[in-house]
Amino acid sequence: MIKDLQKKLKDGMESYTTSEQKIATYLLHNLSGIPFETAASLGQRVGVSSMTVGRFLRTLGYAGLNELKEELRGDSPWLQLYKNPEHRGGAASVSEDLQAEIRGVTTAHALTRTAEWSAIVKLLVGADRVSVASFHQGRFLGLGFASLMQHVKQRTVFDEGLDGAYTDLLLDSTEKSCVLLIDFRRYSRHFRILAEESAARGIPLVIITDSQCYWARQFTKNVLMLPADMERPWHNFTAATSLLSLLIGAVSHEQGDMFERIGDITQLRQKLVGYVEAPVKEKRESATAGKPKARKGRSPPKT
C-alpha cells in the first residue's frame, strides 16, 4: 500500500500546484508519522490550510485523512521506529539525539533500495564528467564527496563558483555529463538557480537534499531526500555523509575493479607529496641512549 501511494505521489509531482507539491513531498518522506497527524497539524507543518490538505487527499482517492490513516495502519513496519530500545543491566536509555542519528542513517540505507538510487548510480557511472556543488554549512559534503569520487570516477570536479558564473558546471557540461547538487535548509539561492539552469540546458541532474525541498522534483526525477529534523538540523549531516559514502561505494562496485587507478593516484602522491610515518619506538629510545638521566629529588645544598 505504501509503495503504491509513494509511486502515485512521485508520478503526479509535475502536475501538482506548489501547495500540493509541499503536501506530497511531506507525505513521501513522513508516512510513518501520519497516523499521529490531523489535517490541521499536517497543514501547519507544510504551510498550507487544512482545507488544502483535504482537497489534495481527495484527488488521491481518499475521503480524508482518517481513511489514509486506516490504510497506513495496515503496514505495521513503521511501528518499529517507535519501539523503545532494549538495554541490559539497566543501562541508561539511548538519547533522543542518538535515536535521531540512527533514524537518519537508516533512511540513508533505505534509499539504496529505491528506483531513484539505481538510476543515479547508472547516471554517475556513464557520465563523461561529474560536476559537484554544495553550499553554506553543507559545503564540506560536496567537497568531500568530489574528492573521494575522484578515486573511482575520472573527471569528477567540485565547482566552487568562484568565477561568479559556474562556468565549468554549466558551460562545460553536456547531455552526457552529470551535475550533482547538495543542499539542506536553509537553501542557498545558487542551489535553485543551478538546478533550474542545468535542467534548462538539458544537463542530467542529481539533487541530494532534505524532505522540505518540495520543488526539487520539478527539475529532475533523480532526487534523494533525507528526513528534515528542524529541531536537530545538524543530524542531516550524519545521514548525508552516510548516504554519500554509500553512493561512492555503489559507483565503485558498478564500475568494477578500480584498484589500478587508486594505485596510480597513491604513487603520484608518494612522488609529489610523500607520506610521513610515525617514528618507530625503538628509534625514539635509541636517540636518548647514552644521555645521563636526570636525578630525582632535591639537589644537595652547596657548601
Backbone bond lengths (Angstrom), bond angles and torsions (degrees), N, CA, C in turn:
res aa  C-N    CA-C-N  psi(-1)  N-CA   C-N-CA  omega(-1)  CA-C   N-CA-C  phi
1 M - - - 1.464 - - 1.526 111.42 -
2 I 1.344 115.32 -47.26 1.448 119.28 -178.47 1.524 110.70 -62.29
3 K 1.352 117.18 -42.82 1.460 120.40 -179.75 1.530 111.27 -62.88
4 D 1.343 116.47 -38.20 1.466 119.78 178.60 1.523 110.91 -63.90
5 L 1.341 116.10 -42.46 1.453 120.32 179.49 1.525 110.37 -66.12
6 Q 1.322 117.39 -42.98 1.464 120.64 179.47 1.524 111.06 -61.41
7 K 1.313 117.28 -41.60 1.462 120.57 178.91 1.522 111.14 -64.39
8 K 1.340 115.84 -41.52 1.463 120.38 179.34 1.532 110.48 -62.13
9 L 1.325 116.88 -41.45 1.459 121.32 -179.40 1.530 110.99 -66.38
10 K 1.317 116.70 -43.19 1.468 120.31 -179.38 1.524 111.34 -67.47
11 D 1.326 116.06 -42.96 1.466 119.76 -177.71 1.522 112.45 -64.67
12 G 1.329 116.55 -31.79 1.464 118.99 -176.99 1.510 114.82 -94.22
13 M 1.351 117.44 1.68 1.461 120.84 -172.16 1.520 113.11 -56.97
14 E 1.321 118.34 -39.78 1.466 120.93 -176.35 1.527 112.29 -68.19
15 S 1.328 117.52 -26.12 1.463 120.06 -177.11 1.527 112.83 -91.36
16 Y 1.335 117.69 -7.28 1.468 120.78 -177.10 1.531 110.91 -77.63
17 T 1.310 114.81 153.96 1.457 120.38 170.66 1.525 108.59 -73.68
18 T 1.325 116.72 172.61 1.467 120.30 179.37 1.521 111.29 -58.65
19 S 1.333 117.05 -44.77 1.473 120.60 179.33 1.523 111.01 -63.11
20 E 1.321 116.05 -41.25 1.463 119.93 179.93 1.520 111.34 -67.79
21 Q 1.324 117.32 -34.85 1.465 120.99 177.01 1.526 110.64 -63.94
22 K 1.330 116.00 -39.11 1.462 119.81 178.28 1.529 110.53 -62.59
23 I 1.324 116.24 -45.34 1.470 120.14 179.96 1.519 110.48 -65.64
24 A 1.335 116.27 -45.64 1.468 120.97 -177.87 1.521 110.90 -61.39
25 T 1.326 116.86 -43.16 1.462 120.31 -179.50 1.524 110.73 -65.31
26 Y 1.326 116.36 -40.12 1.468 119.20 177.91 1.522 110.45 -64.14
27 L 1.324 117.30 -43.69 1.463 120.80 179.28 1.528 111.30 -62.12
28 L 1.318 116.64 -41.17 1.462 120.99 -178.31 1.524 112.23 -57.20
29 H 1.318 115.89 -36.17 1.460 119.35 -171.28 1.526 113.63 -112.88
30 N 1.314 117.47 5.61 1.458 119.32 -179.16 1.526 112.52 -138.93
31 L 1.327 117.51 28.42 1.461 120.25 -177.83 1.526 111.96 -60.60
32 S 1.329 117.15 -29.97 1.464 119.62 -178.72 1.524 112.56 -64.82
33 G 1.344 116.58 -24.43 1.457 119.43 -178.45 1.514 114.55 -98.41
34 I 1.333 118.22 -4.85 1.463 121.59 -176.90 1.529 112.98 -59.78
35 P 1.357 120.41 -37.78 1.467 119.58 178.77 1.519 113.87 -58.82
36 F 1.339 117.40 -15.68 1.461 120.95 -179.23 1.530 112.33 -102.81
37 E 1.321 116.48 5.35 1.467 121.14 -177.21 1.525 111.37 -102.33
38 T 1.335 114.60 159.95 1.460 122.33 165.78 1.524 106.61 -115.24
39 A 1.327 115.97 168.02 1.466 118.64 178.11 1.532 110.36 -59.86
40 A 1.340 115.99 -36.12 1.460 120.15 -179.14 1.530 110.94 -69.15
41 S 1.335 117.18 -45.61 1.474 119.85 -178.69 1.518 111.43 -67.73
42 L 1.350 116.49 -37.14 1.460 119.86 178.46 1.526 109.66 -65.65
43 G 1.343 115.59 -43.56 1.456 119.01 178.52 1.516 112.28 -62.16
44 Q 1.333 116.05 -38.68 1.458 120.27 179.49 1.530 111.31 -64.72
45 R 1.320 117.08 -35.82 1.464 120.87 -178.86 1.521 111.86 -66.16
46 V 1.329 116.99 -35.81 1.467 119.54 -176.41 1.518 112.83 -103.04
47 G 1.335 117.36 -5.68 1.455 119.94 175.84 1.512 115.01 85.32
48 V 1.346 116.49 34.16 1.473 120.61 175.96 1.526 107.97 -132.09
49 S 1.325 116.76 172.66 1.459 120.59 -179.85 1.522 110.92 -82.09
50 S 1.329 116.03 160.32 1.467 120.34 177.51 1.531 110.56 -64.84
51 M 1.342 117.04 -30.48 1.464 120.39 177.88 1.539 110.64 -65.65
52 T 1.335 115.35 -38.34 1.464 119.44 178.14 1.529 110.38 -64.60
53 V 1.333 115.68 -39.46 1.471 120.18 176.93 1.526 109.75 -60.34
54 G 1.325 116.77 -46.69 1.457 121.43 -179.45 1.517 112.54 -61.21
55 R 1.334 115.72 -44.76 1.471 119.69 -179.69 1.525 110.95 -62.59
56 F 1.324 116.35 -41.01 1.459 119.89 -178.75 1.529 111.07 -66.17
57 L 1.318 116.87 -41.87 1.471 119.97 179.18 1.529 110.90 -63.00
58 R 1.319 116.02 -34.37 1.478 118.90 178.23 1.525 110.84 -67.52
59 T 1.339 117.79 -33.65 1.464 119.56 176.64 1.523 111.24 -67.42
60 L 1.349 116.15 -23.43 1.464 120.38 177.68 1.523 112.24 -84.94
61 G 1.349 115.91 -6.41 1.457 119.49 178.05 1.513 115.02 101.31
62 Y 1.337 116.75 10.58 1.461 120.81 178.47 1.531 110.22 -103.56
63 A 1.326 115.84 143.45 1.465 119.79 177.83 1.520 110.47 -69.28
64 G 1.315 117.00 -25.24 1.457 122.21 179.96 1.516 109.94 175.95
65 L 1.321 115.62 -172.44 1.463 120.30 -177.09 1.523 111.37 -65.77
66 N 1.320 118.11 -34.62 1.469 120.59 -178.94 1.531 111.88 -61.52
67 E 1.331 116.96 -37.47 1.461 119.88 178.83 1.528 110.81 -67.29
68 L 1.332 115.83 -38.87 1.466 119.38 176.37 1.526 110.45 -63.86
69 K 1.334 116.81 -40.51 1.462 120.61 178.59 1.525 110.92 -60.68
70 E 1.317 116.42 -43.49 1.461 120.40 -179.82 1.522 111.13 -60.87
71 E 1.322 115.71 -40.17 1.460 119.61 179.52 1.518 110.94 -66.14
72 L 1.333 116.14 -41.50 1.462 119.54 -178.45 1.521 112.21 -68.96
73 R 1.333 116.90 -28.56 1.458 119.16 179.29 1.522 111.65 -65.67
74 G 1.332 116.03 -19.03 1.452 119.03 177.82 1.516 113.11 -73.90
75 D 1.339 116.83 -17.21 1.466 121.16 177.32 1.520 107.67 -106.08
76 S 1.315 117.15 98.50 1.461 122.15 -170.23 1.516 116.86 -81.95
77 P 1.368 121.44 -15.30 1.459 118.65 -174.87 1.517 114.85 -56.15
78 W 1.334 117.36 -28.30 1.461 118.46 -179.12 1.514 112.36 -63.42
79 L 1.344 117.17 -21.43 1.463 119.94 179.89 1.527 111.87 -63.16
80 Q 1.346 117.17 -24.21 1.454 120.20 -179.32 1.524 111.59 -62.49
81 L 1.336 116.21 -25.83 1.459 119.06 179.10 1.521 112.06 -63.29
82 Y 1.337 116.30 -23.58 1.462 120.31 -175.45 1.532 112.11 -104.82
83 K 1.323 116.77 5.72 1.452 120.47 -179.91 1.520 109.67 -76.95
84 N 1.328 117.11 130.36 1.446 120.39 179.04 1.522 110.50 -68.45
85 P 1.333 118.92 134.66 1.464 120.32 -179.51 1.517 111.00 -67.47
86 E 1.333 115.89 146.09 1.453 120.99 178.88 1.523 109.72 -89.45
87 H 1.305 116.35 139.69 1.460 121.69 -179.14 1.513 109.90 -129.19
88 R 1.319 115.38 150.23 1.452 120.95 178.38 1.524 109.70 -102.58
89 G 1.300 114.53 147.93 1.451 119.14 174.93 1.502 114.61 67.34
90 G 1.316 117.48 21.94 1.465 120.40 177.10 1.508 113.62 67.28
91 A 1.311 117.63 29.13 1.470 120.54 179.41 1.515 109.99 -64.15
92 A 1.320 116.31 156.42 1.474 121.25 -179.52 1.522 109.97 -63.68
93 S 1.308 116.27 145.78 1.468 120.22 -178.86 1.515 110.47 -66.08
94 V 1.329 114.83 153.62 1.462 120.43 179.28 1.522 108.93 -64.36
95 S 1.316 116.60 136.63 1.460 120.59 -177.16 1.513 111.06 -67.54
96 E 1.317 115.60 157.60 1.458 121.08 177.10 1.526 110.80 -60.34
97 D 1.339 116.48 -36.86 1.452 119.63 179.71 1.523 110.85 -62.87
98 L 1.313 117.29 -44.61 1.455 120.46 -179.89 1.526 110.80 -65.66
99 Q 1.317 117.22 -39.22 1.462 119.98 177.60 1.529 110.67 -62.07
100 A 1.339 116.29 -38.72 1.460 119.91 177.80 1.529 110.28 -64.67
101 E 1.340 116.40 -40.32 1.464 120.66 177.41 1.533 110.12 -60.71
102 I 1.325 116.23 -45.87 1.465 121.06 -177.90 1.520 110.85 -63.41
103 R 1.338 117.10 -42.01 1.471 120.04 179.04 1.529 110.63 -62.28
104 G 1.334 116.00 -41.08 1.454 119.02 -179.78 1.519 112.66 -65.09
105 V 1.333 116.91 -44.95 1.468 120.83 179.35 1.522 110.34 -66.48
106 T 1.340 116.94 -37.35 1.465 120.77 177.27 1.521 110.66 -61.37
107 T 1.322 116.36 -42.11 1.461 120.49 177.67 1.527 111.04 -63.92
108 A 1.339 116.35 -40.41 1.460 120.47 178.60 1.528 110.78 -58.52
109 H 1.326 116.68 -44.07 1.464 120.40 179.39 1.535 110.73 -68.62
110 A 1.330 116.96 -35.41 1.466 119.99 179.37 1.522 111.30 -64.66
111 L 1.326 117.63 -31.72 1.465 121.07 179.95 1.522 111.91 -64.58
112 T 1.330 117.68 -22.66 1.465 119.84 -179.55 1.525 112.08 -71.15
113 R 1.322 116.94 -8.55 1.464 120.05 179.96 1.533 111.87 -104.95
114 T 1.317 117.01 13.29 1.467 121.09 -178.01 1.525 110.87 -97.77
115 A 1.339 114.71 161.87 1.461 120.12 177.59 1.533 110.80 -65.46
116 E 1.340 116.89 -35.13 1.462 120.33 179.19 1.525 110.74 -60.99
117 W 1.322 115.74 -40.61 1.466 120.22 -179.31 1.529 110.63 -59.57
118 S 1.311 116.68 -49.32 1.464 121.14 -178.87 1.523 111.09 -59.89
119 A 1.335 116.23 -41.62 1.467 120.48 179.99 1.525 111.01 -65.75
120 I 1.323 117.09 -40.05 1.469 121.36 -178.73 1.528 110.85 -67.81
121 V 1.321 117.23 -43.80 1.464 120.32 178.28 1.529 109.93 -60.17
122 K 1.319 116.70 -44.92 1.471 121.10 179.23 1.526 110.94 -61.95
123 L 1.330 115.85 -40.25 1.463 120.47 179.83 1.523 111.10 -64.49
124 L 1.335 117.52 -44.99 1.462 121.28 -179.23 1.530 111.56 -65.03
125 V 1.312 116.20 -40.42 1.467 120.36 -179.69 1.522 111.03 -64.92
126 G 1.330 117.22 -40.82 1.460 121.05 -175.54 1.515 114.90 -84.70
127 A 1.332 118.50 -11.59 1.465 121.34 -175.83 1.527 111.23 -69.89
128 D 1.334 116.36 141.32 1.463 119.72 176.78 1.527 110.98 -81.06
129 R 1.336 115.61 -11.70 1.462 120.57 -179.79 1.524 108.07 -160.60
130 V 1.325 117.51 136.50 1.457 122.09 177.59 1.531 108.19 -120.41
131 S 1.331 116.43 117.51 1.467 122.03 178.64 1.522 108.71 -107.53
132 V 1.313 116.47 126.87 1.464 122.28 -175.16 1.520 109.20 -115.18
133 A 1.331 116.22 139.08 1.462 120.87 174.70 1.521 109.06 -142.34
134 S 1.323 116.31 139.43 1.470 122.60 174.73 1.517 107.56 -145.73
135 F 1.326 117.26 168.37 1.446 118.95 -163.02 1.535 112.99 -141.81
136 H 1.334 113.90 157.54 1.473 122.44 173.78 1.526 111.70 50.35
137 Q 1.362 116.44 -133.05 1.462 119.88 -175.71 1.518 112.64 -62.81
138 G 1.331 116.40 -26.11 1.458 119.81 -179.35 1.513 114.33 -91.86
139 R 1.331 117.01 11.79 1.461 120.19 -178.85 1.522 111.09 -57.51
140 F 1.327 116.95 -37.67 1.467 120.38 -176.40 1.529 111.74 -63.47
141 L 1.338 117.50 -24.28 1.464 119.89 180.00 1.527 111.17 -65.31
142 G 1.316 116.81 -49.09 1.461 120.52 179.75 1.514 112.24 -68.06
143 L 1.331 116.20 -38.92 1.461 120.81 -179.94 1.532 110.16 -63.12
144 G 1.335 115.97 -44.88 1.457 119.91 179.08 1.520 112.24 -67.57
145 F 1.334 115.97 -40.15 1.460 120.07 179.58 1.525 110.75 -62.04
146 A 1.334 116.71 -47.40 1.458 120.33 -179.30 1.523 111.36 -63.39
147 S 1.332 117.01 -40.20 1.464 121.06 -179.37 1.521 111.23 -62.42
148 L 1.334 116.78 -41.33 1.460 120.32 179.96 1.529 111.48 -75.90
149 M 1.317 116.72 -37.78 1.466 120.44 -179.92 1.524 111.94 -62.90
150 Q 1.342 116.40 -28.51 1.451 119.86 179.62 1.526 112.03 -60.27
151 H 1.339 116.78 -22.77 1.459 120.60 178.77 1.532 111.78 -71.33
152 V 1.322 116.43 -30.28 1.470 119.59 -174.04 1.525 112.95 -117.63
153 K 1.322 117.62 -10.59 1.458 120.55 -177.40 1.524 109.60 -136.06
154 Q 1.322 116.25 116.28 1.455 120.36 178.93 1.523 111.23 -64.90
155 R 1.333 114.68 152.34 1.464 122.51 176.01 1.528 112.49 56.04
156 T 1.323 114.98 44.80 1.469 121.26 169.83 1.523 107.58 -101.20
157 V 1.332 117.26 126.09 1.467 120.61 -175.85 1.528 109.97 -133.25
158 F 1.326 114.82 149.38 1.464 121.19 171.94 1.518 107.23 -100.66
159 D 1.316 116.61 122.28 1.463 121.42 -177.64 1.520 109.62 -99.96
160 E 1.321 115.90 114.27 1.462 121.04 -178.80 1.518 112.75 -83.19
161 G 1.323 117.51 -16.33 1.457 120.24 -178.58 1.511 113.63 70.22
162 L 1.336 116.44 25.18 1.470 119.72 -176.62 1.522 112.31 -68.66
163 D 1.352 116.84 -20.58 1.461 119.01 178.00 1.515 112.24 -80.82
164 G 1.348 116.36 -1.88 1.457 120.26 178.10 1.503 114.19 79.34
165 A 1.344 117.75 1.44 1.463 119.75 -176.48 1.527 112.57 -134.71
166 Y 1.327 118.02 -1.84 1.466 121.56 -176.10 1.522 109.95 47.76
167 T 1.337 114.30 49.58 1.464 120.29 -175.03 1.520 112.54 -58.38
168 D 1.335 116.74 -47.98 1.472 120.24 -178.27 1.522 110.77 -59.60
169 L 1.312 116.24 -40.94 1.458 120.68 -174.76 1.527 112.15 -74.18
170 L 1.320 117.42 -42.99 1.463 120.63 -172.97 1.529 113.84 -94.40
171 L 1.329 117.56 -38.18 1.461 119.84 -175.98 1.522 112.79 -90.52
172 D 1.329 117.20 -33.03 1.466 119.97 -176.06 1.524 112.91 -92.75
173 S 1.318 118.28 -4.43 1.455 121.57 175.35 1.522 109.87 -91.38
174 T 1.325 116.24 148.58 1.465 121.67 179.64 1.523 109.08 -127.06
175 E 1.333 115.72 -173.80 1.452 120.14 178.06 1.529 111.83 -68.75
176 K 1.340 116.47 -9.11 1.463 120.45 176.28 1.530 112.10 -99.37
177 S 1.323 116.16 0.23 1.460 121.36 -179.23 1.526 110.11 -98.01
178 C 1.315 115.94 -170.07 1.470 120.94 177.25 1.514 109.26 -149.91
179 V 1.317 115.91 133.87 1.467 122.92 172.47 1.521 107.89 -107.87
180 L 1.321 117.08 128.34 1.464 122.25 179.14 1.522 108.91 -119.28
181 L 1.333 116.24 117.72 1.457 122.62 -177.81 1.523 110.36 -110.83
182 I 1.333 116.04 137.12 1.462 121.74 -179.28 1.524 108.61 -128.45
183 D 1.327 116.73 125.55 1.469 119.60 174.54 1.522 110.16 -162.74
184 F 1.328 115.50 150.43 1.453 122.72 177.82 1.518 108.04 -133.22
185 R 1.324 116.33 159.44 1.461 119.34 -176.94 1.523 110.67 -53.97
186 R 1.360 117.02 139.01 1.447 125.28 -1.82 1.511 109.50 -83.99
187 Y 1.338 116.16 138.85 1.453 120.78 -171.31 1.525 111.64 -77.69
188 S 1.332 114.65 140.01 1.453 120.42 174.70 1.533 109.99 -70.62
189 R 1.319 115.93 146.98 1.468 120.35 175.47 1.521 110.07 -60.48
190 H 1.336 116.65 -35.78 1.467 120.70 178.61 1.522 111.65 -61.81
191 F 1.313 116.37 -32.81 1.466 121.55 -177.91 1.530 110.26 -56.55
192 R 1.311 116.26 -52.07 1.469 119.47 -178.29 1.526 111.53 -72.01
193 I 1.333 117.35 -40.36 1.466 119.60 -179.21 1.527 110.90 -60.71
194 L 1.333 116.77 -43.86 1.467 120.23 179.80 1.523 111.34 -66.41
195 A 1.334 116.70 -35.43 1.463 119.69 176.20 1.524 110.30 -63.58
196 E 1.335 116.03 -45.23 1.465 120.47 179.56 1.530 111.51 -62.76
197 E 1.339 116.18 -46.25 1.460 120.69 -177.25 1.526 111.54 -66.12
198 S 1.333 116.50 -42.04 1.466 119.88 -179.98 1.521 110.66 -62.10
199 A 1.332 116.20 -44.67 1.463 120.23 179.08 1.527 111.01 -64.41
200 A 1.332 116.71 -42.33 1.469 120.35 -178.74 1.527 111.82 -65.19
201 R 1.338 116.77 -31.04 1.464 121.04 -178.98 1.522 112.78 -88.34
202 G 1.336 116.42 -0.45 1.452 119.70 178.98 1.514 114.36 75.34
203 I 1.335 117.19 21.56 1.469 121.24 178.89 1.533 108.14 -87.30
204 P 1.316 118.87 123.86 1.463 120.59 177.72 1.532 110.99 -52.54
205 L 1.323 115.66 132.58 1.459 121.50 -169.76 1.517 111.67 -126.13
206 V 1.340 115.92 135.92 1.465 123.04 173.30 1.529 107.50 -121.66
207 I 1.332 116.37 132.89 1.463 120.80 178.51 1.528 108.74 -122.28
208 I 1.325 115.78 128.39 1.465 122.36 174.08 1.517 106.85 -116.65
209 T 1.330 116.46 118.19 1.452 120.52 -171.75 1.522 109.71 -154.17
210 D 1.329 117.01 -164.25 1.457 120.42 177.52 1.524 110.85 -109.52
211 S 1.319 115.54 174.00 1.468 120.55 -171.94 1.522 113.23 -75.17
212 Q 1.329 118.71 0.23 1.454 121.00 174.10 1.534 111.75 -84.87
213 C 1.320 116.48 -14.07 1.472 120.37 -175.33 1.529 109.37 -84.64
214 Y 1.322 116.71 76.07 1.459 122.54 -173.65 1.524 112.85 -65.85
215 W 1.355 117.43 -22.52 1.463 120.16 -173.69 1.530 113.92 -89.25
216 A 1.332 117.61 -5.91 1.467 120.26 -173.83 1.525 111.90 -56.88
217 R 1.330 117.16 -41.74 1.464 120.35 -176.07 1.529 113.14 -76.40
218 Q 1.324 116.78 -1.23 1.464 118.67 171.81 1.533 110.22 -69.07
219 F 1.347 116.77 -26.81 1.453 121.21 -172.84 1.527 113.65 -106.58
220 T 1.324 118.38 -20.45 1.452 120.56 -179.59 1.532 110.52 -163.66
221 K 1.313 115.53 151.28 1.459 120.67 174.07 1.528 110.95 -86.49
222 N 1.336 116.08 -10.91 1.458 121.10 -178.08 1.522 110.10 -87.13
223 V 1.325 115.14 73.81 1.463 121.67 -176.25 1.526 109.74 -123.80
224 L 1.332 115.87 130.86 1.456 122.29 172.39 1.523 107.39 -116.64
225 M 1.333 116.13 118.77 1.458 121.07 -176.69 1.526 110.87 -115.31
226 L 1.315 115.25 132.91 1.456 122.51 174.49 1.524 108.83 -102.69
227 P 1.327 118.40 152.07 1.465 119.79 -179.03 1.521 111.79 -63.02
228 A 1.314 115.77 136.57 1.463 121.22 179.05 1.522 108.92 -91.41
229 D 1.312 116.84 116.87 1.462 121.93 176.62 1.516 107.00 -107.21
230 M 1.325 116.43 96.10 1.452 120.44 -173.45 1.519 113.00 -67.94
231 E 1.346 117.27 -20.38 1.457 120.30 177.38 1.525 111.51 -82.77
232 R 1.323 116.67 -20.38 1.463 120.89 -179.86 1.528 108.49 -133.64
233 P 1.328 117.92 69.63 1.465 120.36 -173.46 1.518 114.06 -61.58
234 W 1.328 117.89 -26.72 1.468 119.64 -177.21 1.523 112.05 -74.13
235 H 1.329 117.34 -16.85 1.462 119.39 -178.93 1.518 112.00 -68.57
236 N 1.328 116.91 -22.55 1.463 119.49 176.19 1.520 110.76 -59.06
237 F 1.340 116.91 -33.41 1.458 120.12 -176.65 1.521 111.53 -67.31
238 T 1.319 117.60 -36.67 1.458 119.93 177.89 1.519 110.46 -63.53
239 A 1.326 116.39 -49.04 1.459 120.73 179.58 1.524 111.05 -64.91
240 A 1.331 117.09 -39.36 1.466 120.87 -179.17 1.523 110.94 -65.52
241 T 1.331 116.49 -41.46 1.464 120.13 177.92 1.518 110.70 -61.08
242 S 1.324 116.13 -42.62 1.462 120.69 177.61 1.522 110.72 -63.02
243 L 1.334 116.72 -45.08 1.466 121.03 -179.28 1.525 111.57 -61.11
244 L 1.326 117.04 -43.72 1.455 120.73 -178.53 1.530 111.38 -68.19
245 S 1.326 117.10 -36.13 1.468 120.42 176.25 1.521 110.58 -64.00
246 L 1.324 115.88 -42.23 1.465 120.14 177.59 1.522 111.19 -63.19
247 L 1.332 116.25 -36.40 1.463 120.18 -179.44 1.531 110.88 -67.42
248 I 1.319 117.15 -42.00 1.465 120.98 177.24 1.524 109.94 -62.07
249 G 1.333 116.54 -43.32 1.458 120.51 178.52 1.515 112.37 -61.99
250 A 1.329 116.53 -39.86 1.465 120.77 -179.76 1.526 111.18 -67.59
251 V 1.330 116.76 -40.70 1.463 120.94 178.13 1.529 110.00 -63.82
252 S 1.331 116.21 -44.21 1.465 120.95 179.01 1.528 111.16 -60.98
253 H 1.335 115.91 -43.48 1.465 120.73 -179.73 1.521 111.11 -65.29
254 E 1.338 116.50 -40.56 1.465 121.00 -178.05 1.528 111.33 -68.35
255 Q 1.328 116.95 -35.54 1.462 120.76 -178.62 1.522 112.61 -76.93
256 G 1.332 116.97 -24.35 1.456 119.45 -178.18 1.512 111.63 99.98
257 D 1.309 116.66 -160.95 1.459 123.44 -174.83 1.530 110.90 -63.23
258 M 1.338 115.74 117.77 1.458 120.44 179.02 1.527 111.58 -115.09
259 F 1.337 117.88 13.65 1.456 120.42 -175.46 1.530 111.92 -65.91
260 E 1.331 117.33 -29.61 1.460 119.61 178.45 1.524 110.41 -63.50
261 R 1.345 116.29 -44.87 1.467 119.60 178.55 1.523 110.81 -65.35
262 I 1.321 117.10 -44.29 1.466 120.63 179.75 1.518 110.09 -61.95
263 G 1.355 116.56 -38.87 1.463 120.11 178.03 1.514 111.71 -64.22
264 D 1.341 116.95 -40.82 1.463 120.57 178.67 1.526 110.75 -63.93
265 I 1.338 116.49 -40.73 1.469 120.28 178.33 1.521 110.25 -62.91
266 T 1.330 116.64 -42.63 1.464 121.20 180.00 1.522 111.10 -62.34
267 Q 1.337 117.44 -41.12 1.460 121.14 179.47 1.527 111.33 -64.83
268 L 1.323 116.15 -40.93 1.464 119.39 178.45 1.525 110.95 -64.28
269 R 1.318 116.25 -41.09 1.469 119.02 178.80 1.528 111.02 -64.84
270 Q 1.330 116.07 -39.01 1.454 120.06 178.40 1.524 110.58 -63.36
271 K 1.345 116.05 -40.30 1.458 121.00 -177.89 1.521 112.47 -73.24
272 L 1.335 116.67 -42.56 1.464 120.57 -173.38 1.522 113.65 -89.76
273 V 1.314 116.72 -33.87 1.469 120.70 -175.53 1.519 111.13 -116.84
274 G 1.336 116.25 -50.69 1.451 120.74 -179.63 1.517 111.94 89.46
275 Y 1.301 114.46 162.24 1.462 121.15 -179.97 1.530 109.03 -121.65
276 V 1.297 116.63 145.74 1.462 122.28 178.48 1.511 108.45 -111.66
277 E 1.335 116.24 121.81 1.461 120.90 178.50 1.518 109.93 -93.36
278 A 1.323 116.08 156.29 1.458 120.77 176.15 1.525 109.30 -66.93
279 P 1.343 119.52 138.49 1.468 121.36 179.85 1.524 111.17 -62.21
280 V 1.333 115.65 143.10 1.459 120.77 178.86 1.512 109.47 -69.95
281 K 1.319 117.63 143.23 1.453 122.76 -175.21 1.517 111.89 -59.52
282 E 1.369 116.29 -43.36 1.460 119.76 -177.86 1.521 111.42 -61.27
283 K 1.336 116.82 -36.10 1.456 120.01 -179.70 1.518 111.28 -68.16
284 R 1.322 115.85 -36.25 1.464 118.67 178.06 1.513 110.41 -64.26
285 E 1.364 115.71 -39.44 1.459 119.74 -178.88 1.520 111.21 -69.75
286 S 1.368 116.91 -38.92 1.461 119.96 -178.57 1.519 111.21 -66.90
287 A 1.321 117.09 -27.83 1.459 120.43 -179.44 1.519 111.65 -66.74
288 T 1.342 116.47 -24.09 1.466 120.01 -178.96 1.521 111.96 -100.45
289 A 1.361 115.76 -1.36 1.470 119.03 -178.96 1.523 110.35 -66.06
290 G 1.335 116.90 143.57 1.451 121.68 177.35 1.509 114.52 87.79
291 K 1.304 116.56 -12.75 1.461 119.48 178.80 1.522 109.45 -84.30
292 P 1.334 118.59 137.85 1.481 120.18 179.24 1.513 110.83 -64.64
293 K 1.298 113.66 137.63 1.456 118.62 179.21 1.524 110.67 -77.10
294 A 1.287 116.09 142.93 1.461 120.75 178.76 1.518 109.95 -69.59
295 R 1.335 116.25 138.08 1.456 120.51 179.41 1.519 110.53 -76.41
296 K 1.294 114.09 139.31 1.463 119.60 176.17 1.518 109.25 -87.89
297 G 1.273 114.80 153.18 1.468 119.36 176.52 1.510 111.62 90.14
298 R 1.313 116.69 -174.57 1.462 122.72 -176.83 1.526 110.07 -82.47
299 S 1.326 117.50 143.81 1.461 121.06 175.99 1.531 109.58 -76.17
300 P 1.358 117.55 149.65 1.480 120.35 -177.23 1.524 110.70 -65.85
301 P 1.304 118.32 149.69 1.465 121.73 -178.68 1.537 110.64 -68.66
302 K 1.313 116.83 147.72 1.466 122.10 178.07 1.513 109.78 -75.63
303 T 1.395 115.59 142.07 1.466 119.80 -179.53 1.507 110.43 -97.19
